[in-house]
Amino acid sequence: MSHTLDGKGAIVTGASRGIGREIAIKLAAQGAQVAVNYPFDREAAAAEEVVNEIRAAGGIAQAVKADVRDIAQIEAMFAEAAEAFGGIDIVVSNAGGDAVVKPVVDVTEAEYDAAMALNARANFFVLRQAARTVRDGGRIVVIASSMTALCYPGSAIYGGAKAAAEHYARVLAKELGPRGVTVNAVSPGFVDTEATRAAGNVEERYEMALRQTPLGRIGEADDIADVVAFVAGSGARWITGQNLRVGGGIV
């Protein structure tokens, strides 16, 4: 087991399942102390499973409840994690979802507002708190999406929100550079997760992704976690303000 992140305090939002879960486990395996964020009581058991898996492997973790659409809860989460770990060095803004797939002409105001609240606004305020909290030399990573480049019909809301998150990362990289803090986006391609399968039309979308992915398979959450762990480590010390597209060549 590598311990390149020994002594680092980390927060991973939306870490009770999917990509966030794998990121939390990967960071902990490298020695980071990880706050496993989850938004609602119904996710508490899943978050505790992640924590238990990390602890069983000899790592340090604790579950932290916070709905990142609420600024007060974001601030409380950071304060709790910083107190528990003695400071925060790594923040991965991963929480996302709540985006319907439909043509622009059919999108309702409520659907637009819900998607932007979680995928754009929440990312902004998590990044703001990260900028206020992370120690000098820290790492901030926002999980964006290759959808911003693919521009599939029906993806305007989700892709637009994630495009905003990419921009936040680029700007914040310039603002925090003097402190030695790197800020990058990681944009997954098509990844097999519970949320992906729940979105419907699974076989059709998997077949489309396979046709368009040069490496010829559907991505796994671990594929994304490996890249995030790299960006969070010392090996990526000279990478900032970038969007790393991790999709098997789909874009």
N, C-alpha and C positions, 0 to 999 in steps of 0.2 A: 504493500500500500504506500503510495506517495504521500508525503506530508509537506508539500510545497506551500500550503496555505496555513500552516501552524500559527496559532495566535491571532488569526484574522476573524473578525466578527462579520457575519453575513446575514442579509435579509433576502428571502426569495418570496415575492408575492405570488399568490395563486399556486401554492406549492403542495396542495393536498392530492393532486392527481396530474396525470398527463406530463407534459414537458416540464412544468414547474417541479413536480415530484422528482423527476430524474435529475434535474439541475441541483436540487437541494441535496440529494444523495451523493452526487458526484463531488460537489464542493466539500461536503463533510468527509468524504473518503480521502480528500487531499488535505484534511486537517482543519478546515474552517469550522467555526462554531456557527450553527445555522438556525435562524428563526424561520420556521415553516409557517408561512402565513396562510390563513383560510378565512373566508368571508362570513360564513353563516354557521349556526349550530349544526345544521345537517351535514356539514363537512368536517365537524370536529373529530369524529372517529377516524376518518380517512387521514386527517393530518396527524393524529396520534400514531397511526400505523407507520407513517413516514418517520416520525420521531423515533419510534421503537426500532425500526429497521436500522436507522443510523446508530442508535445507541448499542444495538446488538453487535454491530461491526466495530465498536470501540470509539465511535464519534460522539460529538456533543451537539445536541439540538433541543429546541423546545418549540411547541406550537404557539402561535400568536394569532388571535382572532382580530381581524380588522377588515371592514368593507372599504376598499380603497376609493370608492366613490365619495367617501365622507372624509373631509380634510382633518377633522378632529381625531378620527380613528387612525388615519395615517400617522399623525404626530404622536399619538399614544403608542402605536406599534413601534416606531423608531425609538421612543424613549424607553420602552420596556426591553427591547433588544439591546440597546446600548448599555443599559444598567446590568443586564444579565451577562453580557460578554465583555464589558469594560470598554466598549467603543465599537464603532461600525467601520469596516473597511471595504466591504463589497455589498452592492445593492443590485439585485436583478429584478427589474420591473417586468413581470411576466403575466400578471392577471389580464385576462381579456375574454372576449366572446360577445354574446348578446347581439349578434349581427345577423339580420335576416338576409337571405339571398333572393333578390327580386329586382326587376327592372326599375330604373329611377322613377318612371312615371307611376309606379304602383306603391312607392315607399310612403308610409305615413309619417306625420310629424313625430308621433310617439316612438316609432321604430328608429327614426333618425336620432332623436334625443337620447334614447337608451343606449344605442351603439356608441355614440360620441362620448357619453358620460363615462363609460367603462374603458374604451379603447383610446380615447384622446385626452379627455379632461383628467381622468384618474392617473394616466401615465404622467401628465404634466406635473401634478401635485406630488406624486411619488418622487419624481425626479427633483422637484424643488426641495423636498425634505431631504433627499439624499445629498443634494449639494450643500445643504446647511449642516449635515450631520457627519458625512464620511470624513475620516482622517486624511491628512495630506498623503499623497501616494496611493489613494484608494482607487477602486474600480467600480464604475457604474455601467450596467448593461440593460438595454431595453429590448424586449422581444417584439419585433415588428412582424412583417409578413412579406413573402414574395408576391403576394397578391397586388402589391403596389406597382409591380412591374408587369405582371401578367394581364391585369385589367380585364378579367373575364366578365362577360355580361352578367349583371346581377350583383357584382361585388363593389359597387360604388361606395356604399356606406362604410363597410369594413375596411376596404382598401384605403379610402380617404382618411379614416381615423388613424390607421397605422402609418400612413404617409406623414401625418402630423407628428406622430411619435418619433419617426426617423429624423424629422427636422429638429425636434427638441434636442435629440442626442447630438446632432452636429453643432448646434449653437452652444449647448452646455459644454461640449468638449473645448471650445475656444475660451469660454468663461472660466473653466476650472483648470485649464492647462498650466497656468502659473503655480498652481498648488501640486502639480504632479499627478493630478487625478485624471484618469482616462475615462472617456465616455464613448461607448460604441453601441450600435444596433446589431442585432442578430436576426436575420429574416429567414424563418423556416420555409421550405417548400411544402409539399403535401405530406403530412405526417399522420400516421395511424395512431389516433388517440380515441378515448371514449367520447370526447366532444365531437371529433370528426365523424365518428360513426353515428352519433345521435343526430347529426344535421340532416340525415335523409339522403336518398338517392346514392347510397354508398357504392354499389357495384358500378354504376355509371361513372361516378366521379373517380373511383379507383382506376377504372379502365382508361379514362381520359388522362389521368396523371401518369400512368405507366407509359402511354404513347408518347407523352411529351418529356419524360425524364430520361436523359441520355444514359444514366447509370442503371436504368431498367428495373427499379423497384420502388416501393412505397417507403418513405422515410419512417424511422422509429424515433421515439422521444430521446433515446440515448444518443442518436446522431447529433441532435441539437445540444444536449447537455455537454457532450465532449467539447464542442466549440466554445460554449459559454465558459466552461472551466478553464480553457486555454486563455480566453480573453481576460478572465479574472486573475490570471497568474502573472508571474514576473516575466515569462516568455513573451508576453504581449505588451511589455512596457513602452514600446515605441509605436504602438497602434492606438490611434484615437480619432474620433470624429468620423469613423467608418461605418458602413453598413455591410456586414458579412452575410452574403446570401448562401444559405445552407439548404440546398434542395436537390442535390444530385444532378445539377446542371439544367434544371427546368427553366431557369432564367440566368 
